[in-house]
Amino acid sequence: MSADSAFMALCFSEARKGMGMTSPNPMVGAVVVRNGEILSVGYHLRDGSAHAEVEALQKLSLSETSGATLYVNLEPCCHYGRTPPCTLAILSAKIARVVVANLDPDARVAGNGIEILRSHGVVVDVGVLAEQGERLNSIYFHNRRTGRPYIVLKAAMTLDGKVATRTGDSKWISGEESRYFSQGLRRRLKAILIGKNTLVEDNPRLNCRFPGAENKPLDKIVFTTNPEHVQVSPQFHDLAQTPGRAFALNASSPDVFLSFCKEQRIDSVLVEGGGKVLQWFVKNNLADRCILFYRPCFMGNDGCSVIAGAGPAKLSELADFSVVETRVLGNNIMIDLCRGDPLCLQD
């Protein structure tokens, strides 16, 4: 491995420290190097905090940064937002060379950060470990390039597709290993979504319990035709006490839902049911990914189906998913399905 690749790999390690906290911003790490010696490292801690480049540079004096090389996995920003442009911090630190893994697809940057640095005499090299960088921030890139969130459907069921008994008993169909995997999804994704019936019947907290990420601000979305009624319910009040925002949304159409996500800066959604909600996403072709956990047993016709409601009349009307992976988790079988490229959900 070349020196540039080794230092960029360290950038990725730093960037991962912000996993689950930076959305809708990307995960970014930075390393300052002089004569092969690491002087400083930094990462983007959370949305709204200082960017990785600033975190790394502010630990050093001008005499240390002048003439040094800065490694960063994403193109430095060049616009004013909640923080000043990183290009300004780099120029002020008199960095001589910047090494970047990926260009930033954000329209406010999109190569302009690189051009600003080069126009001021900074040597910039782009593309070091670009494939790994693309994988790390795959959800961010998807959101910036398509303008829509990455939507993952998740369900646990018996082999005959039942998610609960006729009395509504569903804890636990999935095993401990599957639930641990699901908490990893909650850590990685921005929002979690359920229907009103699931809220009222189960009174879930929908928080993140992944080790080390218990305080992640996970946004909660409840689908309902009567948001005002749901918002005053005790179950919604309990939901709103967990870290992150809570919304009651009447998604009358896919456009309404996608516009809501754009307005609220939600770049990814984990849909956890119930059956009518899952059907809505499948019917409207909004599901990019499905993570299904099967318990090796059968429940019978009177159980609650994972997809509620009527389906198409003809097989030709079905829209297939592609199989990404199958895995045994304890005594469950996990099937990972996707449409389009399977983005990195856990790294």
Backbone torsions as a table, in degrees:
resi	resn	phi	psi	omega
1	MET	NA	133.2	179.1
2	SER	-70.4	164.9	178.4
3	ALA	-61.3	-42.2	179.3
4	ASP	-60.2	-42.6	-179.8
5	SER	-66.1	-38.9	-179.7
6	ALA	-64.8	-43.2	179.7
7	PHE	-69.9	-33.7	177.4
8	MET	-69.0	-36.7	176.3
9	ALA	-60.3	-35.9	176.2
10	LEU	-66.7	-36.4	174.7
11	CYS	-58.1	-43.8	179.3
12	PHE	-62.1	-41.7	179.0
13	SER	-61.3	-42.0	177.1
14	GLU	-65.0	-43.7	-177.1
15	ALA	-60.1	-39.5	-177.5
16	ARG	-63.2	-18.9	178.0
17	LYS	-63.6	-21.8	178.8
18	GLY	-95.9	9.1	-176.3
19	MET	-56.1	130.2	179.0
20	GLY	85.3	-11.3	-175.2
21	MET	-109.2	-20.7	-171.3
22	THR	-90.9	-19.5	-175.7
23	SER	-52.7	138.0	8.1
24	PRO	-86.1	8.4	173.8
25	ASN	-77.2	161.8	178.3
26	PRO	-80.3	166.8	170.6
27	MET	-85.5	123.6	-175.8
28	VAL	-136.0	136.1	173.2
29	GLY	-123.3	155.8	-178.6
30	ALA	-139.8	146.3	179.2
31	VAL	-136.8	129.2	176.5
32	VAL	-102.7	127.8	-173.9
33	VAL	-131.5	140.0	171.6
34	ARG	-136.6	126.4	179.4
35	ASN	52.0	40.9	177.5
36	GLY	79.3	0.9	-179.2
37	GLU	-105.3	132.1	178.2
38	ILE	-77.0	120.7	179.6
39	LEU	-94.5	-32.8	-174.3
40	SER	-164.9	152.4	173.7
41	VAL	-132.9	161.5	177.9
42	GLY	-163.7	163.3	176.4
43	TYR	-149.3	159.5	177.4
44	HIS	-77.6	111.2	-172.5
45	LEU	-72.7	-48.1	-178.3
46	ARG	-160.8	163.8	177.0
47	ASP	-56.2	125.8	179.8
48	GLY	98.3	-15.4	179.3
49	SER	-89.2	174.4	-179.7
50	ALA	-58.2	145.2	178.8
51	HIS	-75.2	165.2	-172.9
52	ALA	-59.0	-41.0	-178.4
53	GLU	-60.4	-44.3	179.9
54	VAL	-66.6	-40.8	178.5
55	GLU	-57.6	-41.7	-178.8
56	ALA	-75.8	-40.3	-174.7
57	LEU	-74.1	-34.7	-174.5
58	GLN	-71.6	-9.3	176.3
59	LYS	-82.0	-8.5	-172.9
60	LEU	-120.2	159.1	174.7
61	SER	-86.3	165.1	179.7
62	LEU	-61.7	-36.1	179.4
63	SER	-64.8	-27.1	178.7
64	GLU	-82.4	-37.8	-176.9
65	THR	-82.9	-25.1	-177.9
66	SER	-61.4	119.9	179.2
67	GLY	84.6	-0.2	-178.2
68	ALA	-82.5	173.9	176.9
69	THR	-109.7	134.8	177.0
70	LEU	-110.3	124.8	173.9
71	TYR	-102.7	133.0	179.4
72	VAL	-149.8	137.4	-172.9
73	ASN	-78.4	-13.1	177.9
74	LEU	-133.9	143.8	180.0
75	GLU	-47.7	129.7	178.7
76	PRO	-59.8	140.0	-179.8
77	CYS	-72.7	156.2	-176.2
78	CYS	-132.8	21.3	-177.6
79	HIS	-129.1	158.9	175.8
80	TYR	-88.0	128.8	173.7
81	GLY	-133.3	-126.3	173.2
82	ARG	-76.9	-15.1	175.1
83	THR	-130.5	155.3	178.0
84	PRO	-67.3	164.5	-179.5
85	PRO	-64.6	138.5	178.6
86	CYS	-69.2	-27.4	177.6
87	THR	-59.8	-36.6	178.8
88	LEU	-65.3	-42.3	178.8
89	ALA	-64.5	-38.3	-179.7
90	ILE	-66.7	-44.2	179.1
91	LEU	-66.5	-39.6	179.6
92	SER	-65.0	-30.8	179.5
93	ALA	-82.3	-4.7	179.3
94	LYS	58.8	39.3	174.2
95	ILE	-65.2	135.0	-176.8
96	ALA	-88.7	-31.5	-175.5
97	ARG	-142.7	139.7	176.3
98	VAL	-124.7	130.6	178.6
99	VAL	-114.4	126.3	-171.9
100	VAL	-125.0	141.2	174.7
101	ALA	-81.3	-52.6	-173.7
102	ASN	-131.4	145.3	168.1
103	LEU	-72.3	150.6	-179.6
104	ASP	-88.5	120.1	-179.6
105	PRO	-74.2	-6.8	176.8
106	ASP	-57.6	129.1	-175.6
107	ALA	-58.9	-24.3	179.8
108	ARG	-76.4	-13.4	-179.2
109	VAL	-116.9	-83.7	170.2
110	ALA	44.1	52.5	178.2
111	GLY	95.4	-19.2	-178.0
112	ASN	-67.6	-33.9	177.8
113	GLY	-62.1	-41.9	178.6
114	ILE	-63.8	-44.5	-177.6
115	GLU	-64.5	-38.7	178.3
116	ILE	-62.5	-45.0	179.4
117	LEU	-63.0	-45.9	-179.7
118	ARG	-64.3	-36.2	-179.6
119	SER	-67.2	-17.8	177.5
120	HIS	-102.9	16.1	173.8
121	GLY	87.7	5.5	178.2
122	VAL	-80.9	132.6	175.0
123	VAL	-78.0	126.9	-178.1
124	VAL	-125.9	126.6	175.1
125	ASP	-115.5	130.5	-174.9
126	VAL	-120.4	141.7	172.1
127	GLY	109.0	6.6	178.8
128	VAL	-72.6	119.3	-176.5
129	LEU	54.1	42.3	-176.2
130	ALA	-61.9	-37.8	-178.6
131	GLU	-64.3	-42.8	177.5
132	GLN	-65.3	-37.7	177.6
133	GLY	-65.1	-37.1	177.7
134	GLU	-64.9	-39.8	179.1
135	ARG	-65.8	-43.9	-177.6
136	LEU	-58.1	-45.2	-175.5
137	ASN	-110.0	34.5	-174.4
138	SER	-60.8	-37.4	179.9
139	ILE	-68.4	-42.8	177.3
140	TYR	-58.8	-46.5	-179.3
141	PHE	-63.5	-42.0	178.5
142	HIS	-59.2	-46.2	-178.2
143	ASN	-64.3	-42.0	-178.7
144	ARG	-71.1	-34.0	-176.8
145	ARG	-81.6	-31.9	-176.5
146	THR	-104.3	-21.5	-177.1
147	GLY	77.5	11.0	-178.8
148	ARG	-133.5	159.8	-179.3
149	PRO	-76.2	158.8	172.0
150	TYR	-87.8	124.1	-170.5
151	ILE	-113.3	122.1	-178.0
152	VAL	-116.6	123.8	174.6
153	LEU	-94.7	135.8	-179.6
154	LYS	-132.6	135.7	178.9
155	ALA	-154.6	149.4	173.1
156	ALA	-117.1	135.0	-172.4
157	MET	-153.7	169.0	171.9
158	THR	-80.5	175.6	-178.6
159	LEU	-65.7	-22.4	176.2
160	ASP	-96.0	20.4	169.9
161	GLY	76.4	28.8	-179.2
162	LYS	-105.8	134.6	-176.4
163	VAL	-104.0	-9.5	178.6
164	ALA	-162.3	159.7	176.4
165	THR	-75.1	176.2	-179.8
166	ARG	-63.2	-20.6	178.1
167	THR	-92.8	-0.4	179.4
168	GLY	92.9	2.8	-179.8
169	ASP	-71.2	124.5	-176.8
170	SER	-138.0	-0.6	-177.2
171	LYS	-106.8	115.8	-2.2
172	TRP	-121.0	127.4	170.1
173	ILE	-74.7	-41.9	178.7
174	SER	-81.9	152.7	177.9
175	GLY	-87.9	177.0	-176.1
176	GLU	-61.5	-42.0	-179.8
177	GLU	-64.2	-38.4	178.5
178	SER	-67.0	-38.8	179.0
179	ARG	-67.7	-34.8	175.5
180	TYR	-63.6	-43.6	177.2
181	PHE	-60.4	-41.1	-179.4
182	SER	-64.7	-36.3	176.6
183	GLN	-65.1	-31.7	174.3
184	GLY	-64.0	-34.7	175.2
185	LEU	-66.4	-40.8	177.9
186	ARG	-63.9	-35.6	176.9
187	ARG	-65.1	-39.8	-172.6
188	ARG	-79.2	-35.1	-171.3
189	LEU	-96.4	159.8	-172.2
190	LYS	-80.1	-41.2	-173.1
191	ALA	-135.5	157.2	175.8
192	ILE	-125.7	142.2	-171.1
193	LEU	-131.7	136.3	174.9
194	ILE	-139.1	173.3	175.0
195	GLY	-94.9	168.1	-178.1
196	LYS	-60.6	-40.5	-178.0
197	ASN	-63.7	-39.9	177.4
198	THR	-63.3	-39.2	178.6
199	LEU	-62.6	-48.1	-175.0
200	VAL	-70.8	-41.8	-174.3
201	GLU	-78.9	-36.8	-174.5
202	ASP	-102.2	-20.0	-176.7
203	ASN	47.6	54.1	-175.8
204	PRO	-77.3	156.8	175.5
205	ARG	-90.9	-27.3	178.9
206	LEU	53.8	38.8	177.3
207	ASN	-98.1	173.8	178.9
208	CYS	-97.8	125.2	-179.9
209	ARG	-116.3	19.0	177.3
210	PHE	-69.9	134.2	-177.1
211	PRO	-53.8	125.2	179.8
212	GLY	89.9	-10.0	-177.9
213	ALA	-123.4	24.7	-175.4
214	GLU	-64.4	-24.2	-179.2
215	ASN	-98.0	13.7	179.1
216	LYS	-61.1	131.8	178.0
217	PRO	-77.6	83.5	-178.3
218	LEU	-85.1	119.7	178.2
219	ASP	-71.9	141.2	179.9
220	LYS	-116.1	131.0	179.7
221	ILE	-123.5	128.6	177.3
222	VAL	-114.0	119.8	175.7
223	PHE	-77.4	130.7	179.5
224	THR	-161.1	153.2	174.2
225	THR	-87.0	-6.4	-178.7
226	ASN	-135.6	76.3	-176.8
227	PRO	-57.5	-38.8	-177.5
228	GLU	-62.4	-39.8	179.7
229	HIS	-67.2	-42.4	-178.9
230	VAL	-66.3	-39.3	-175.6
231	GLN	-63.1	-24.2	179.9
232	VAL	-98.6	3.8	-179.2
233	SER	-77.7	150.2	178.2
234	PRO	-63.0	-32.1	179.5
235	GLN	-65.8	-40.4	179.0
236	PHE	-69.2	-36.7	177.2
237	HIS	-60.5	-43.1	177.4
238	ASP	-63.8	-40.2	180.0
239	LEU	-61.3	-39.4	-176.4
240	ALA	-71.3	-10.9	-179.6
241	GLN	-81.7	-14.5	179.3
242	THR	-83.7	157.9	-178.2
243	PRO	-57.6	135.4	-179.4
244	GLY	108.7	172.2	-178.5
245	ARG	-86.5	156.5	176.3
246	ALA	-126.4	132.5	-177.7
247	PHE	-129.3	142.0	166.7
248	ALA	-110.2	121.6	-169.5
249	LEU	-128.7	130.9	170.6
250	ASN	-94.2	94.9	-178.8
251	ALA	-88.1	84.0	-176.0
252	SER	-72.5	-15.5	179.0
253	SER	-158.7	162.1	175.5
254	PRO	-57.4	-37.5	-179.7
255	ASP	-63.1	-39.6	178.0
256	VAL	-62.3	-44.9	-179.1
257	PHE	-64.5	-47.1	-178.7
258	LEU	-65.3	-37.2	177.0
259	SER	-65.2	-40.0	177.0
260	PHE	-59.5	-47.0	-179.7
261	CYS	-62.4	-38.8	178.8
262	LYS	-66.1	-44.3	179.9
263	GLU	-63.4	-36.5	-176.9
264	GLN	-92.8	5.5	177.8
265	ARG	57.7	45.2	177.9
266	ILE	-100.6	111.9	-173.9
267	ASP	-96.4	-7.2	-179.1
268	SER	-159.5	146.5	-175.3
269	VAL	-137.1	133.2	172.8
270	LEU	-104.5	113.6	-178.1
271	VAL	-95.5	119.5	-174.8
272	GLU	-113.9	13.1	173.7
273	GLY	108.7	-176.8	8.6
274	GLY	-82.6	-157.0	-171.4
275	GLY	-60.0	-38.4	-180.0
276	LYS	-68.1	-37.2	179.0
277	VAL	-68.0	-44.9	178.2
278	LEU	-60.8	-40.6	178.2
279	GLN	-62.1	-39.6	-178.7
280	TRP	-60.2	-42.7	-179.6
281	PHE	-70.4	-39.1	178.2
282	VAL	-67.6	-45.7	-178.5
283	LYS	-60.9	-36.8	-178.0
284	ASN	-93.1	12.6	176.1
285	ASN	54.3	41.0	-179.6
286	LEU	-102.0	-6.4	-176.7
287	ALA	-84.3	115.3	175.1
288	ASP	-85.1	-25.8	-173.0
289	ARG	-150.2	147.0	173.2
290	CYS	-131.3	125.3	174.5
291	ILE	-112.5	112.3	-173.9
292	LEU	-117.5	132.7	177.8
293	PHE	-113.0	123.8	-179.0
294	TYR	-109.0	127.0	170.6
295	ARG	-91.1	131.4	-173.2
296	PRO	-76.1	71.9	177.2
297	CYS	-155.7	173.2	179.9
298	PHE	-124.7	147.0	-176.9
299	MET	-112.3	-37.8	-179.2
300	GLY	109.4	172.7	-173.0
301	ASN	-65.2	-25.6	-175.3
302	ASP	-87.2	3.9	174.0
303	GLY	-77.0	166.2	-180.0
304	CYS	-85.3	126.3	-176.5
305	SER	-77.9	149.1	-179.4
306	VAL	-64.5	-34.3	175.3
307	ILE	-115.1	114.7	-177.3
308	ALA	-94.1	149.9	176.7
309	GLY	97.8	172.8	-176.3
310	ALA	-75.2	146.3	177.0
311	GLY	-105.1	-172.8	-179.9
312	PRO	-69.0	159.7	-178.5
313	ALA	-83.8	-23.4	-175.0
314	LYS	-127.2	146.7	177.3
315	LEU	-61.0	-30.6	-178.6
316	SER	-66.0	-15.9	-179.7
317	GLU	-87.8	-7.5	179.9
318	LEU	-75.9	142.5	176.5
319	ALA	-107.6	113.4	-175.6
320	ASP	-77.6	149.4	167.1
321	PHE	-98.5	163.0	173.5
322	SER	-102.4	143.7	179.8
323	VAL	-81.2	120.7	176.8
324	VAL	-87.9	-45.6	-173.5
325	GLU	-163.9	148.5	165.8
326	THR	-121.4	145.4	-175.3
327	ARG	-151.8	144.1	173.7
328	VAL	-93.9	122.4	178.0
329	LEU	-119.6	101.1	-174.6
330	GLY	62.1	-123.0	177.0
331	ASN	-104.3	22.7	174.6
332	ASN	-111.5	154.2	172.2
333	ILE	-110.0	121.4	177.2
334	MET	-98.3	133.1	173.9
335	ILE	-120.4	124.1	-179.2
336	ASP	-106.6	119.7	-176.7
337	LEU	-121.7	153.0	178.8
338	CYS	-149.4	163.3	165.6
339	ARG	-121.0	130.1	-174.2
340	GLY	81.5	-161.0	-179.4
341	ASP	-74.6	133.6	177.5
342	PRO	-75.3	111.7	-179.0
343	LEU	-77.1	159.7	-179.9
344	CYS	-74.2	119.5	-178.5
345	LEU	-103.3	-26.1	178.2
346	GLN	-143.5	125.6	-176.3
347	ASP	-141.3	NA	NA
